[in-house]
């Protein structure tokens, strides 16, 4: 039995009043995952823009800190 099947089985046991909480938690997890993906993507996209700022002769002295 997969984890998804086990979760479905447990959800089937819950009263309707608790299903709203389960739904809210699932939506929370989805939003959290989307934020993490967005954060990683924006970091990757900004690396090229900041490359000249981070890697230059004038600031090379700070690289050893």
C-alpha positions, 0 to 999 in steps of 0.5 A, spaced: 500 500 500 502 506 498 503 512 502 497 516 498 493 510 499 494 510 506 492 517 507 486 516 503 484 510 508 485 515 514 481 521 511 475 516 509 475 515 517 475 522 519 468 526 520 466 531 515 468 537 520 475 535 520 476 534 512 476 542 512 482 542 516 486 536 512 484 541 506 487 547 509 493 543 510 494 540 503 493 547 501 499 550 505 503 544 503 502 546 496 503 554 497 510 552 501 512 548 495 511 553 490 514 558 494 520 554 495 520 553 487 520 560 486 525 562 491 530 557 488 528 559 481 529 567 482 536 565 486 538 562 480 536 567 475 539 573 479 546 569 479 548 572 473 545 579 474 550 579 480 556 576 478 559 582 476 558 585 483 560 579 486 566 577 482 570 583 481 578 586 482 576 591 487 572 587 492 577 581 491 580 583 498 573 581 501 573 574 498 578 571 503 574 573 509 
